[in-house]
């Protein structure tokens, strides 16, 4: 085979995508075959169409990139079905192909592109002239279709790995029961919001929410009802927050909300009180637990208003936790008052 091996080697070594690999291969395929159009297609068997992904045209016969045609009308399907990889008389062999007639194809060669054990496309060469197809050209076409198939498999594998990594990252930062961010993601986001508040000279509101009497709900109605209660509270709290706020499950029956507060020159304590009241109110009322239901008195909620640059994430949580326990003590004192 008299392929320009140095150029082929460079193409294989430097290609980082299917297109980067395919374009120089199409140029080499044109050199070996003499066909003026070389192109790579993808087959969508569900939609029954063929799509030209990458094309190289050097004369009047032009196979446009992006061309989509019915799979049943293509020369590629006819070639695969009949086991005929080449003809120099397209009109005589497959005169019923409207696409071939419209494009003016006279000589045609193709090889299937296989990925993961199945045909996913074709590598083709076409000419408006009657041209031969040598053994060297046939071997080149087969080699290049194999190389492209390997690249497609690599890209598919990378796609699956990327998706799996994203899923693992999501699992590592998400509470499985409520779908909310967990403590790990909360701490990262809280640090980011505090840093932004410092830059912008604005406060940050941090709320600690403790679902009072959750253990009694679990004991009286069972763990499934307890899980339903936690999920319901997560939805209610989320609905009470602004689009700029974050709600996370800290663990057990504790949730944390984080959001931007007013500028340092404004009434940040007043804003914290309004936020606390809205969050607390969202947890009160009738809650359906599937087979059971309860009238819930509400959660203990404490909000810390952090002025710019005055606390890191751990300290902000400690202040919110202290405010929550103060609220819990007030609620207990109120309930015990005759």
N, C-alpha and C positions, 0 to 999 in steps of 0.2 A: 504494500500500500504506500503510495507516494504522498501521503498527507503531510502538510507542514507541521511536523510533530512539535516543534518548539512553540508555535502559536497555540496549538491545542493544549499543550502542557500549561502555558501561561493562563489560558482561559479557565482551565480546571482549578488552578491554584488560586486565582484572584477572585473568582465568582463568589458573591455572597447572597445572590438571589437567583431565582429561576430565570428571570430576564437577562441578568448579567451573564449567566452561563449560556443561554440559548442564542443570543445575538451573534457572538463569534462562531458558534457552531453552524448557524445558518449561512454565514459567509463562507465558511470552509465547505459546507455542503454544496453551495453554488459553484465553488471552484472545482470540486471533484466531478459534479454531475453535468455542469454546463447549463442547468435549468435556471431560468431567470427569476423564478419566484420560489422561495423556500419559506416554510412557515410551520409553526407549532399550533396545534388546536387542543382544546379541552372539550370533552363530551359530557353533557348533562343528560344522563339517561332518564332522570325523572321528568324533565321538561321536554325530552326528546329533541334536543337541539345541539348543534356544534358551534363552538365559539373560537374564532381565530385570536389567539393570545399574543403571539409575537410573529412578525412577518418581515421578510427582507425582499424587496423588489428592485430589479436593476434594469428593467426594460418596460415595454408597453403593457405587458401582462402584469397586472397588479392585484395581489390578494390583500385587501385592506385589513389592518389590525382592527379588532372590534367587530368584524363581520360575524353575524350570527345567522345560521341557516338551519332549516329543519334537518335533523339527523338522517331521516329516511331518504332525503334527496341528495346526500353527499356522495362524492366519489370514494371517500374514506370508508363508508359503510359498505359500499359495493365491493371494494377491494378486500375488506376483512371477511365479508360473507363468502366471497368466491375464492379466497386464498390467492388473489392475483395482486401482487405488490407493485406491478408495473404494466403500463400499456403505452404505446406510442400512437394509439388510435382510439382516443376517448370517445369520439362520436360513434365509431363502429361498435365499441364494447358497451358503452353506457350512454347512448344517445338520448335516453329518457331523463337525464339529469339536467334540470333547468339551470341550476347554479353553474355547472360546468359549461353549458352552452352560452350562458350570459357572460361568463368571464373569458371565454375563448380559449379554454384549455384543450390542448391537443395531446401532449405527452404528460404522463402523471405517474408518480411513484410515491409510496407511503409505507410507513412501518408503524405498528401500534406502539404506544407509550404505555408501559405497565408500571403500576405502583401498588404496593401492598397486595400483589397477586392478581390484580384486575386491570383491565384496560381503562385508562382515564383520559386518553387523548391520542393524537397521531402526530407524527413528524412527516411532513410532506414536501415534495418538490414538484413544480409544475412548469410547463412551457407551452407557448403558443406554437412552437415549431415541433416537427417530428424529429425526436432525438433518441439515440440508443441509451441503454442503461447497463453499464458495464458491471462486471463482478466487483470491481473496486468500489463503484458507486453504491452497489447493493450492500456491501460490507460496511461502508461508511455510514449509510443511513441506519443500519441496524445498530452499529456502535453508538451513534449519537442518540438514538431513541432510548437506548439502555442508560446512557449517562444522564439524560434528562429525567428518566424515570427514577433514578437514584436521587437526583436533586429534589424531586417532588416528594419522595419518601422522607428525605431529611427535613424538608420544610414542614411536612405534616407532623413528623415526630417532634420538632421544635414547638409547633403549635400546641400539640398535646401536652408537652412538658410545661409550656408557659401557662396553659389553662390549669394544669394540676398544681403548679406553684401558686397561682392566684387563689385557687380553692384552699390550699393549705394555709396560705397567709390569712385568708378570710376566717378559716376555722380557728386559727391561732389568736385572732383578735375579736372574735364574736362569741357572745353568749348563746349557747345552743338552744336554750328554752325560749328566750324572748327575741332573739335575733339582734339584740342591741350590742354595741361595742362592750367589750369586757374591760377589766381593770388595766390590762396591758395597753390597749388602744386609748383608754381614757387618759392615762398618765402622759402618753405622748401628745395627745391633743391638748390637754390642759397646759402642758409646758409651752406648746406652740401659741395658744391663745394668750397666755400670760406674757410671752415675749412680744407678741404683737401689741398688747395693751401698753407695755412699756414704751415701745417705739411711738405709738400714736397718742401717748399721754391720756389713756382712758382706763377705766376700771374694768375688772372682770368679776362676774357674779358666779359663785360656786354654791350649789345647793346640795345638801345631803338629805336624802329621804329614807326614813326607816318605817317599814310597814308594821305598825304596832299590832300585837296580838296575832301575828302570822302563825306562830307555833300552835296556838289554840285552834286556828282554822285547819291546820294540818291534822291535829289530833282528833278533831270532831268530825271532819269530812273526808279525811284520807289524803294521800300524797297527790293523787291525780287532781283533786279539787284544789289543793295548794298550788300546783303548777298552773292550773287555770286562773287562779287568783293573781299569781305573779304576772302572767301574760296579760291579763286584763288591766292590771295597774300600769304595766309598761305602755300599753296603748293609750291609756288615759293621760299619763304624764306626757307622752310624746305629743298628744293632741294639744296640750296646754302650752307647749313651748313654741318659740319663734323658729323661723327657718334657719336662723343663724346659730341656734343653740344645739348642744349635743347632750343626749341622754345616754347613760351607760349603766349597766348593772355591775355594781361593785362586788356583789357576792351575797348569797343567802337572800335576805329580804331587804337589802340596801341598794338604793339607786343613787346616782350622782348626775346632776345637770350642770352644764357649764355654758356660759354665754357672755357676750360682750355687755359691759355696763356703760353708764354715762361717762362723760369726761370727768377728769379729776376735780374740776372746778364746780361741778354740779352736785346735786343731792344724791350721792351714791347710796347712802343708807336708806333713803326713801325708796329708791328704785329696788333695793334688795328686799324691802318689806312688801312692796307690791308683788314682786316675783314670788316670794314665799307664800303669800296669800293665794295667788293663782294656782300654784302647784299643789298646795294643801287642799284647796277646794276640789281640784280635779280627782282626788282620791276618795272623796266622800260619796256615800250613797249606795244604792242597790247594786250588788255585783252577782252576776250569774256564774255558778260554778259547775255547769252541766246539769247533773241531777239535783243539785242543791243550789241555794242562793242565800245571800246574807245582806244585811244592811250594815255597811261598814262606816265606822265613825271617822275614819281618815288616818292619814299617816302623820308622823312627826317630821316636820320639815325645818331645817335650819339653813340660812343663806349667809354666806360670808361675802362681803363686798371688798374686793382686793384692790387697793389703789395701785397705780402703775409702779412697778419695780419693788414692791414691798413684800413679796412672798414667792417662793418657788412652788412647784406642784404639790410636794408633800406638805408644806406649811399651809397652803391654801385648803387642802383637804382637812387638815387638823382644825383649822378655824371653822370650816363648814360643819365638821363633826361636833365641835363644841357648841355651835349654835343650835344644832339639831337636838343635842341632849338638853340644852336649856329649854327648848320648846317642849320636849318630852316631859320635863319636870313641871312646867307650867300646866300642861294638859292633865297630868296626874293630880296636881294640886286642885285643879278646877273640878275634876271628877270626884275628889274626896271631900270637897266643900259641901256641907249640908245645905 
